[in-house]
């Protein structure tokens, strides 16, 4: 019989049933909305955004950077906290990464974006585990159990590989890692190493809107990416030899 587990969560069958009920409720609510009203509402929002874009003065990238510099040291702190908390939800991290380069420049932008993303990834993992969600409790399958064991033993390589692939959503990795048995320290290290190259590239792109390009940071980002790929090759080769042996 399913019951409470440590951390205030519930065992797999109860949690899965709750998720399915929530999904069914949300779908039923969306389907019950009149399509005509939804279309009118969306069209009205689009018109308001277009009117604001054409009628209101839009500051340039340089003006935004100057405003941030004049606002004081509290702006980076607010950005860091906002970035960390918002990206716990499945919100596109790219928006914050580009904004970091646009508002704070290359070096400070990379430091803020990587720090906030790492804190968000760590916070998500801890929150998922606090709810009691674990792979072995959600689904019972021999192959899934093997994956869970793999993440516990060498989960940092899997996390590093996924972080280096831009197409894999940031939040999905966080949720999956939280539901797995990967340890916190290697997860955090792999997150920093995997996020740094792509984050630096996007920050540089955001910084380029002000007409400034930092070649030193671009080379640093490429070097970090090369090291990350090298580590993946070494780990894959070692794993292959272990399977042969």
N, C-alpha and C positions, 0 to 999 in steps of 0.2 A: 504493500500500500504506500502510495506516494506521500511524503511528508516534508516538513521543513528540514533544511540542511544548514550547516554552519554558514554564517554570513547573511542570514535572513532570506536566502533564496529558496527555491523549491526544486524538487527532483524533475528530471527530464519530461516525463509524460504530462505532468501538470503544467509546466512552463510551455511546452509545445501546444497544448490545448488552448491555453490563454492567448498565445500568439495567433493561432488560427482564428479564434473567436474575434480578436481585435481586427485582424485583416478582413474578415467577413463583414464586420460592422462598418469599417471604413469604406469598403467597396459598395455596400448597400446604400450608404449615405451619399456617395458620389453619384450612383445611378439614379437616386431619387431626385437629384437636382434637375430642374427644368433646363433643357439644353439651350433653349432660346435665351433665357435670362443669363446663363453662363456666358454665352457668346456676346451678348450686349455688354456685360460687365467687363469681359476681357478687351473688347473693342474700345470701351470707354477708358480703361486704364492705359491702353496703347496710345490713344489720342492725347491724354493728359501728359504722358511722358514725352511724346513728340512735341507738344506745345511748349512744355517746360524747356526742352532742349533748344528750340528755336528762339524763344522769347527771353529766357533768363541768360545772363552773362555766364559763360562757362570759363573758369580760370584755366590758364595754360599749365603745363607740367612744371615749368620754372616757378610760376606764381604759387602753386601748391607747395613746392619744396621750400620756398621762402617763407610761406605762412607757417609751416611746421617748424622751421628753424627759429622763427620769432616767437612761437607759442610757448616754448620752454621745454624742460626735460620731462615733463609729465606726459607728453604725447607718445614717446616710445613706450613708456610703461603701460599706458592705456591700450596702445596697439598690441603689446605683448599679451596682456590679459584677455583682450577681446578675441584675438586670434586663437589663443589656447582654448577658450571656452566654446567658441562658435564651432570650431572644427572637430569637437567631440561628436557633434551631430554630422550626418553625411552632407556637409556643406563644402563646395569646391574650395580646396586649399589654394588653388592657383590664383584666386582673386586676391587673397592676402599676400601671396608671394610677390605678385606683380606690384601691388600697392607698396610693399616694403621697399622695393627698388625705386619706385617713383617718388615716395615721400622722404626716404631716409638715405638714399644713395647706396652705393655698392657694399661697402664693408659693414656699416651698421645695419643695412637692410638684410644682408645674409645672416648676420648674428641674430637679429630679431626673428627672422623667418625660421631658421633652423632650431633655435631655442624653443619658440612657441610650438612648432610642429612636434618636436620631441616631447615636450610637456603634455601636449594634447594626446599624442599616441600613448604615453605612459598613463595618463589619467583615464583614457578610454579602457585600456587593459585592466586597470584596477577596478573601475566601475563594473565592467562585465563580470569580473570574478567576484565582486561583492554581491552580485545578484545570484550567484550560484550557477551560472551558465558554464558548462563544460562539455567538450565534445563527447566524452564517454557517457554523459548523462542525457544528452540530447538525442544521440543516435547510437545504436549498438551495431557495429559492423567490424569484422576482423581487419579489413583494410584501413578503416578509419582509426582503429586502435593502433595500427602500425604507424600511421602518419602522426598520431599524437605522440607516440614514443619517439619518433624521429625528431619532432620539434623539441622534445624535452632534452634529447641528447645533443643535437646539433642544430637547434632551431634558429640560431643566429644566421646561418648561411641561407636558410629559406627566406627569412625576413629580409636579409640583405639583398638577395636576388630580386624579390618582389619590389622592394623600395627603389631599385635601380630601373625598374620597368615603368615608364610614365603612364602606360595605359591601365595599370592596376590601380583602382581607387584607393586613396589614402585611408579612408574610414573602414573599408572592407578588410584591409590587412589588420587594422587595429582590433576590430571585432573578432576576427578569426583567431588572432594571437591570444586575445583574452579568453576565448573559449578553449584554447589548447593548453598543453602542459609546459609551454616554454617558460624558462626562468626569466625573471625581470631584468637582471643585469645584462645578459647577452642580448636580450630583446632591445634594450635601450641603446647599447653600443651599436648593434646592427642598424637600428633606426637612424642614428646620427650619421653613420658612415654611408648608408644608402640614400638618405635624403640630401646630403650635402651637395653632390654634383648637380642634380637637377634643380635644386632650390637656387643654387648660385647662378645657374644659367637663366632662370626666370627672373631673378632679381636684377641681373645685368640687363635683361630685356626691358624691364620696367625702368631701370635707370637710364636706358638709352633714349627714352622719351624726352629727357631734358637735354639731349644732345651731348651727353658725356658717356664715354666708354672706358672701362677700366681693364686694360689688357692683362695686368698682373692677376686680377681675380679670375679672369677667363682661363688663364694658364693653370691657376691653382685648382679650379673646378675640373679641368680636363685631367690633371694629375690625380686628383682624388678618384675620379671615375675610373681611370686606368688601374689604380690600386684595387678598387672594388672588384672590377672584372677579373683581375689577376687572382684575387682571393677565391672567387667563385670557381675559376679553372682549377686551382690547386685542390679545393675541397671536392670538386666533382671527380678529379683524377684519383684522389685518395679513396673516395667512396667506391669507385669502380674497382680498384685493386682489392679493397676489402671484400667485395662481392665475389671476385674471382677466387680470392684465397679462401 
